[in-house]
Amino acid sequence: MGGAIGGAVTAQRFQQMKDGEELYTRNGQSQAEVQQMMENMTATAKINGAVLALRLQQMKDGKDLHTCDGQSQAEAKQKVENFIQSNKAPGIKVASDKKWKKRFKELKEFKDDHDHFVVPSNKGEKLRKLSSWTRNQRLNRSTLSEDRKQMLDGIGFPWKVNKTWEEQYENLVEFKKKNHHFNIPVADSSLYPWVRRQRRRYRRSSITPKQRDMLNEIGFDWIRKERETKEESDYDSKSDDEALVESESDDESSEDDESDEEA
């Protein structure tokens, strides 16, 4: 019985990873410890729970089941059916398609309300889980069923995003959350120039409406409120040619953003 429950827990965790949910823990384990353990299982692909989780998805998608050690399709199917029966142990359950569709519905509603798919991870538990789920759909695109891919395509879900702009946006959100302001230190050689460029693009009216709205949502200061430090003054004294290159680069990035959103 212990082995069956262990396999069920493993399959449950694999499904939770795919659904962007927190992982089931026991025996005092932390989320980080369980996450690392699951990543190790995925890397080796030798754990029975991982094989069963794969077969469960294949069975759901109507595909041939993965076999090993000379197993026939009938034998592999029987193992999956036995595993499903073992999942009826108290407190153990494998996430169903119903949970995926729930997250999909939440994503569609978010898109309808905000006109983009960049779900913030710092505005409550519901959006944090949805943000993680959205990221996992992109990571697991190759293993998603055709039905799920078509549903996401149907609402214009962008499989590829401008990671540079959006990653910096997420970094800015985290900075604001920790520091309660947008005065990025010059020492932050990545975020400081990015914020500086967003303000310049705003003044030149070259920032995309969606990017502008996303920054407005977090209360971004388009005009710096604090006086410049000496380091900032020195940084801003760079040549006009350097500033022009940065500006043109951002304009090209904004075109990529719009094409990605429409994809």
Buried (B, 14 or more C-beta within 10 A) or exposed (E): EEEBBBBBBBBBBBBBBBBBBBBBEEEEEEEEEBBEBBEEBEEEEEBBBBBBBBBBBBBEEEEEBBBEEEBEEEEBBEBBEEBBEBBEEEEBEBBEEEBBEBBBEBBBEBBEEBEBBBBBBEBEEEBBBBBBBBBBBBEBEEEBBEEBBEBBEEEEBBEEBBEBBBEBBBBBBEBBEEEEEBBBEBEEEEBBBBBBBBBBBBEEEBBBEBBBEBBEBBEBBEEBEEEEEEEBEEBEEEEEEEBEEBBEEBBEBBEBBBEBBEE
